[in-house]
Amino acid sequence: MKAGTLPMLFGQTVTALHCVGIGGMGLGPLAIYLAGRGFVVSGEDDAMTDGMRAQLISAGIVITSAGAVPDNARLVVCSSAITPAHPAAIAAKTRGLPVVRRGELLAEVTRDRKLVAVCGSHGKTSTTAMLITALRVAGFPAGYVLGGLFNAGTVPPACAGSNDWVVAEIDESDGTIGRFNPEITVTVNLDWDHPDHYRRQEDLEAAFGALFARTRGAVLVSEVCAMSGKVAAAAAARITFGSTGDYRAEIISDRDGEIELELAGRFSAGRATVRAFGGFNAINATAALAAAHLMGVTVAPDRLLAAYPGVRRRQAVLLATKTMTVIEDYAHHPAEIRALLGSLRQRTGGRLVVVFQPHRYSRTAQFKAGFADALALSDAVYLIDVYGAGEVPLAGGSTADVCVELKRVAPNLSVIYHRGDHTRTLEMLTRDRQAGDLVAFVGAGDIDVMARDWLKAVDAEYWDKAVEALRAVVSGETQVKREESLARKTTIGIGGAARIYAEPAGVKDLQALVSEAKSLALSVIALGRGSNLIVPDEGVDAVVISLRQPAWEVFEPRAGGHVWVGAGLRLKNLCGLAAKAGLVGFEFLEGIPGNLGGALRMNAGAMGGWMFDVVEEVQAMTFGGEIRTWKKADMHVDYRHCAELHDTIALGALLRPASKSEAGEIARQIDVYKEKRQKSQPREPSAGCIFKNPPGDSAGRLIDVSGLKGERVGDAEVSATHANFIVNRGHASAAEVIELVRRVRAQVEQAKGVLLEPEVLLYGKNWKDVL
Ligand SMILES: Cc1cc2nc3c(=O)[nH]c(=O)nc-3n(C[C@H](O)[C@H](O)[C@H](O)COP(=O)(O)OP(=O)(O)OC[C@H]3O[C@@H](n4cnc5c(N)ncnc54)[C@H](O)[C@@H]3O)c2cc1C
């Protein structure tokens, strides 16, 4: 949208505005939405997560230092944590700039849209995120503003959209709810909270009653929530959802992080798969699918939430190994904690251990008995001091008060609390942990940071022990390293470290490594020359095995004119050695920068030839240490894929030359291919072709005609030489490449109606989880 078409804000023409507290989950996404609507947006925050910073930068928002309100800003918006003494608030006052709150600005900027307001006490962020996911999957281009970040960092938390709808999570905590006039209001549930603002339950009910009365269309409320039923009773267009009601969904199964729902009522009958767990998420999903239907989405709901990426800090699984699961959740009201712990209890056969940080003194004073009742559902509790969120301590509202209540309701429960010393409390957690524990870090304060720091320390200890165990089973010639950088082992030069990296000296050591890794429940993953990989910035939680030692580089002529080649031999050397021996048929491999193992796994191809054209049989080791040999005819091979090498490590292959010829002639053919390649491919570091060619077309052509050559995110750039290559212009990160992949896919789909699938691999992960 051009600056000239910007909506008026508070009766003024504003083109540029400044956001104070832009790193927060409320203001950050709103800033991104505003930038998408065409405003020039800047912002500042003294505590910002990397995830939010990346999203803001990607939206073109300028991050300034504290109090540096840009000269062109005509409006300042502050998060609720900002006091009038903040340097930016003082600067705004000095310059006479209006200062508004997040809710006020959100209401103002969505006034010219059909607003779907998602509100309620518990689960509104998840419900909003599910609704956004459903709309995106259905291709319904509504704008949206989430109050959090998606787990898949590549899905932005806000988008301006291209129709007249906008979905936004609205917050009742500071009274700005009174500013909204929605088209549809979705109320997940109601429960008395925010006693600092709503002194009595009736005050909260009155605020929602007024919102329902101002809603132009449907008021969607839960069938089972008594308070929302009561408040919505007077609403003319009241529609209900739940296991009974107008939109009905019944849980058929809830396992392995996936819920299956049976739909009825105003949903056309059928099922829906939701990638989440727990009864509360089934309700959130029902509300989201009902809202999508009311907005006019006609696509069947069965798969709309099948790839729901989840929201950060909502049942986020930080670790899931055979010995321990660690979850982090934002729950900060007794009802939320009870629902969370109830569903976690069903997920684990081991102990349910909870680390809880109460949020706000006022809430703790009001609900300490409720917190104790909910926490009593666990097997052990570790308490952290209250996160004040700007409040001053309040008598009766401390963690010590929760501790007293907890000891009263559950005298036999193990409760650990060291006032003012959370480090000591977490040391106790480390000391006491048992195999099979499910540890849940719960709260809305900075407990997410504590969870990650704790996990890092525990995790480091875990991998340190594992590396020692692996070193103990191999010979001195085998290298086993901890936190080895993988960026230098890839052609694009990007990515984090392998938690453990090994270069086995031979078959015996490889066998020992994979067997020991299996007994320690560690994942194993092979690495070739890293020429078809994007290694994530956070690295790989696995034992990475590279066949770089001489034992794996053999080239041995065998009977019948065949040749046995080790999986570690580089394709360039294979080509050269074959040419020298007068063996024809391998020339097409010249210029593919992998080794034989990687080329087998990817069924690499060029100049009309495929790797498996010249394969007779393949030998591989399973992750259990067993050696297997397959004839080519028994293998399942297709475009850039070999099924048998998915969970095995290729050791070598028997190759079959096409014929014999004179070495000079073969070398001449290699030179022809080399020249062709040099003319058509970029020289900058890359990971080869990013996308698979769709049937009957070329991905490079589609990207080119979609006008994407030169498109750039940070230092990642679509090559101007060959549009199906993303090149690293210097210091590109994996996050930048992923963002560029997402952008290219979306724009090619929009321009040409073709959804490209990545050819390059996201090492140790699945593209599905990030796109
Ligand atoms: C400039 C450039 C040009 C390229 N041109 C082409 C081309 O023309 N045609 C083409 O097909 N590709 C091309 N590629 C992509 C890439 O070179 C090929 O896919 C190559 O086969 C990958 O081999 P690698 O050893 O680098 O494997 P890696 O990238 O290291 O790994 C790829 C996959 O193979 C697995 N793997 C590695 N070794 C083994 C093993 N021993 N056993 C089992 N699995 C293993 C890995 O786990 C991973 O899943 C190009 C890449 C670049 C950078």
PDBQT file of the ligand as one rigid body, heavy atoms in Angstrom, charges set to zero:
ROOT
HETATM    1  C1  LIG A 801      27.702 -25.639  -7.308  1.00  0.00    +0.000 C 
HETATM    2  C2  LIG A 801      26.880 -26.878  -7.137  1.00  0.00    +0.000 A 
HETATM    3  C3  LIG A 801      26.460 -27.585  -8.235  1.00  0.00    +0.000 A 
HETATM    4  C4  LIG A 801      25.690 -28.722  -8.094  1.00  0.00    +0.000 A 
HETATM    5  N1  LIG A 801      25.280 -29.399  -9.205  1.00  0.00    +0.000 NA
HETATM    6  C5  LIG A 801      24.518 -30.493  -9.072  1.00  0.00    +0.000 A 
HETATM    7  C6  LIG A 801      24.093 -31.226 -10.226  1.00  0.00    +0.000 A 
HETATM    8  O1  LIG A 801      24.418 -30.889 -11.335  1.00  0.00    +0.000 OA
HETATM    9  N2  LIG A 801      23.329 -32.313 -10.020  1.00  0.00    +0.000 N 
HETATM   10  C7  LIG A 801      22.959 -32.738  -8.776  1.00  0.00    +0.000 A 
HETATM   11  O2  LIG A 801      22.260 -33.743  -8.654  1.00  0.00    +0.000 OA
HETATM   12  N3  LIG A 801      23.363 -32.069  -7.683  1.00  0.00    +0.000 NA
HETATM   13  C8  LIG A 801      24.125 -30.968  -7.793  1.00  0.00    +0.000 A 
HETATM   14  N4  LIG A 801      24.521 -30.295  -6.675  1.00  0.00    +0.000 N 
HETATM   15  C9  LIG A 801      24.064 -30.755  -5.357  1.00  0.00    +0.000 C 
HETATM   16  C10 LIG A 801      25.008 -31.756  -4.660  1.00  0.00    +0.000 C 
HETATM   17  O3  LIG A 801      26.316 -31.559  -5.076  1.00  0.00    +0.000 OA
HETATM   18  C11 LIG A 801      24.594 -33.186  -4.875  1.00  0.00    +0.000 C 
HETATM   19  O4  LIG A 801      23.298 -33.445  -4.378  1.00  0.00    +0.000 OA
HETATM   20  C12 LIG A 801      25.560 -34.175  -4.200  1.00  0.00    +0.000 C 
HETATM   21  O5  LIG A 801      25.231 -35.462  -4.591  1.00  0.00    +0.000 OA
HETATM   22  C13 LIG A 801      25.549 -34.108  -2.692  1.00  0.00    +0.000 C 
HETATM   23  O6  LIG A 801      26.644 -34.824  -2.223  1.00  0.00    +0.000 OA
HETATM   24  P1  LIG A 801      27.366 -34.490  -0.854  1.00  0.00    +0.000 P 
HETATM   25  O7  LIG A 801      28.438 -35.477  -0.656  1.00  0.00    +0.000 OA
HETATM   26  O8  LIG A 801      27.791 -33.088  -0.826  1.00  0.00    +0.000 OA
HETATM   27  O9  LIG A 801      26.188 -34.780   0.158  1.00  0.00    +0.000 OA
HETATM   28  P2  LIG A 801      25.734 -33.876   1.370  1.00  0.00    +0.000 P 
HETATM   29  O10 LIG A 801      25.238 -32.581   0.843  1.00  0.00    +0.000 OA
HETATM   30  O11 LIG A 801      26.778 -33.849   2.407  1.00  0.00    +0.000 OA
HETATM   31  O12 LIG A 801      24.510 -34.725   1.897  1.00  0.00    +0.000 OA
HETATM   32  C14 LIG A 801      23.353 -34.868   1.146  1.00  0.00    +0.000 C 
HETATM   33  C15 LIG A 801      22.500 -35.979   1.768  1.00  0.00    +0.000 C 
HETATM   34  O13 LIG A 801      23.181 -37.195   1.625  1.00  0.00    +0.000 OA
HETATM   35  C16 LIG A 801      23.333 -37.837   2.865  1.00  0.00    +0.000 C 
HETATM   36  N5  LIG A 801      24.591 -38.566   2.843  1.00  0.00    +0.000 N 
HETATM   37  C17 LIG A 801      25.834 -38.092   2.692  1.00  0.00    +0.000 A 
HETATM   38  N6  LIG A 801      26.705 -39.097   2.696  1.00  0.00    +0.000 NA
HETATM   39  C18 LIG A 801      26.001 -40.230   2.867  1.00  0.00    +0.000 A 
HETATM   40  C19 LIG A 801      26.327 -41.597   2.988  1.00  0.00    +0.000 A 
HETATM   41  N7  LIG A 801      27.595 -42.014   2.936  1.00  0.00    +0.000 N 
HETATM   42  N8  LIG A 801      25.335 -42.488   3.170  1.00  0.00    +0.000 NA
HETATM   43  C20 LIG A 801      24.041 -42.101   3.242  1.00  0.00    +0.000 A 
HETATM   44  N9  LIG A 801      23.675 -40.822   3.144  1.00  0.00    +0.000 NA
HETATM   45  C21 LIG A 801      24.645 -39.896   2.957  1.00  0.00    +0.000 A 
HETATM   46  C22 LIG A 801      23.319 -36.727   3.881  1.00  0.00    +0.000 C 
HETATM   47  O14 LIG A 801      22.929 -37.183   5.162  1.00  0.00    +0.000 OA
HETATM   48  C23 LIG A 801      22.292 -35.830   3.262  1.00  0.00    +0.000 C 
HETATM   49  O15 LIG A 801      21.019 -36.313   3.578  1.00  0.00    +0.000 OA
HETATM   50  C24 LIG A 801      25.316 -29.162  -6.817  1.00  0.00    +0.000 A 
HETATM   51  C25 LIG A 801      25.751 -28.460  -5.700  1.00  0.00    +0.000 A 
HETATM   52  C26 LIG A 801      26.528 -27.319  -5.849  1.00  0.00    +0.000 A 
HETATM   53  C27 LIG A 801      26.981 -26.585  -4.632  1.00  0.00    +0.000 C 
ENDROOT
TORSDOF 0
